[in-house]
Amino acid sequence: MNFKNLMMWAIIVFLTIGLYNMFKHPQNIQQKNNISFSEFLNEVDNGRVVQVDIKGNNISGILSNGKNFNTYAPNDPNLVEKLSDKGVGITATPTEDKMPSLLGVLLSWFPMLLLIGVWIFFMRQMQGGKGGAMGFGRSKAKLMSDSKKKVIFDDVAGIDEAKEEVQEIVEFLRDPRKFMRLGGKIPKGALLIGPPGTGKTLLAKAIAGEADVPFFTISGSDFVEMFVGVGAARVRDMFEQGKKNAPCIIFIDELDAVGRSRGAGLGGGNDEREQTLNQILVEMDGFETNEGVVIIAATNRPDVLDPALLRPGRFDRQVVVSLPDIVGREKILKIHAKKISLGPDVKLRTIARGTPGFSGADLANLINESALLAARKNKRIVTMQEVEESKDKVMMGAERRSMVMTEEDKKLTAYHEGGHAIVALNEKASDPIHKATIIPRGTALGVVWTLPERDKYSHSREYLKANISKAMGGRIAEELIFGHEKVTSGAASDIQMATKLAKDMVTRFGMSTELGPQTYGENEDEVFLGRSITRHQQMSEETANKVDVEIKKIVDAGYKRAKKILTEKIDDMHKLAKALILYETLTGDEINDLIFKNKSPKRTEDLKEDENDKTSALGSLGLKPKPAH
């Protein structure tokens, strides 16, 4: 309650009290024709008082000239006798019992009312302020209104198989007789599973937009709060609402917040979350039937869910919402591109090919970043240049052009990245080079970016070995050009990646001829209390030594292969490094033309010589580098 509302209620209360006192005690209002008691006695003695009305100590009456009067009399026992002697008509009425005023009642009850008000306030705060002080067990499920902008299936792209699965549920709710003629029953629930950002919640919104039935939405964290039994009560209330509005759909987002495996705590106690989960299990498939109530839930952690949730009869269908392929990414880009002004040179197919592994949320962010970049440049449309720059920013990090780098640092970075690129060009199994730059991005001083020609779902031994060799190319280039003692720490992330790939090849992928197709090593999955405590995965010291030997053997082989390539192609590395120093950024096509066709990159702006500029990256050559456009 804000200050304005509080002041308004205070004014209303005081006005009510004033009006009550005004009508309850009209004698408190000053009246006309009041006379003193001595004047009253004189008038009686003179015989000018005709009629009096005695009410306690208050006396009112009529004089002989017809005027009314009022006075206050003290306790005089001889007054009535005196009035009788003078022949005055006397009327006596009893006094009313003095009732306490409303103000007095309020003042006496004020401390108690204050305590009650403070208690209500804190109860509302603890319950999020919704449902009143005693509405602990009320469900927080929100009914999607038709007034808001609807999301339909046409707004969801890249997950066609998932759309078909849930579309059947929508059709069942629209026309159940179509399926019941064959004896089919409506599914109890559908579980949407997939990585973050793939469109699970968006798909649920599309179901709400397509289905002509009530759609309730609630988050898994809304069930459990500080009071014991609140979560279970809210589950019961939610299903009661669903039964009243059947047929309907109830969507629970982030189901893993309340649906984790029971007994996962150290004490194994009957905690609040387990009570809530038990109630969900009972309501979904218990003795009571919930006809027409379909539960749709979303989670990106299906591995921690309780097995009882996943059985048929509760969540009958598990719909996998995976990352989109190249066709799906193009469709998603088309949907988001409708919201901005795109230039005619923008090729969404090219962008889709250059964004493998992107989710729908990542693609939406890419389009939004390109629109913001174009707005900063005061452009009216978004061109391919802004989209490419935004893609580089999202994938490699923002450019740090303000970072001060010496000539020596830029030269070393150019040879480092050139080493990666030359190895990638000469490894048949390696992905094609998309871009190489020596402009600092994110936490890296330079980046060589390779992209697959198509979406890959598994990797061969040849491909993994090629990636290890490519990772070692930067370190070997530094050693060949600058000497053993001049090798820097810039290859730390490359060595880490190569070691991880080699370790996975040995311990997970079974690609070691010595150890064979077995899994070795400790469990490196995310810790889940209750499972991880009782899970022991050990290996002997002898086996651990063999694993280390095999990992070193694979990394050394990649190192030797990369060194052989760079030693044979050292002229190509010099050529590429000079081009990187000169142009700072080269595309994959420009690198191929430079190495294989000996064609220099073409830029829209010619590079100008500046012999006086000694702070340039080309101080020794007297050239001023220009950013790529």
Secondary structure by P-SEA (a helix, b strand, c coil): ccaaaaaaaaaaaaaaaaaaaaaaccccccccccccaaaaaaaaaaccccbbbbcccccccccccccccccccccccaaaaaaaaabbbbbbbbbccccccaaaaaaaaaaaaaaaaaaaaaaaaaacccccccccccccbbbbbccccccccccccccaaaaaaaaaaaaaaaccccccccccccccbbbbbbcccccaaaaaaaaaaacccbbbbbccccccccccaaaaaaaaaaaaaaaaaccbbbbbcccccccccccccccccccaaaaaaaaaaaaaccccccccbbbbbbbcccccccccccccccccbbbbbccccaaaaaaaaaaaaaaccccccccaaaaaaacccccaaaaaaaaaaaaaaaaaaccccccaaaaaaaaaaaacccccccccccaaaaaaaaaaaaaaaaaaaacccccccccccccccccccccbbbbbccccccccaaaaaaaaaaaaaaaaaaaaccccccccccaaaaaaaaaaaaaaacccccccccccccccccccccccccccccbbbbbcaaaaaaaaaaaaaaaaaaaaaaaaaaaaaaaaaaaaaaaaaacccccaaaaaaaacccccccccbbbbbbccccccccccccbbbbccc
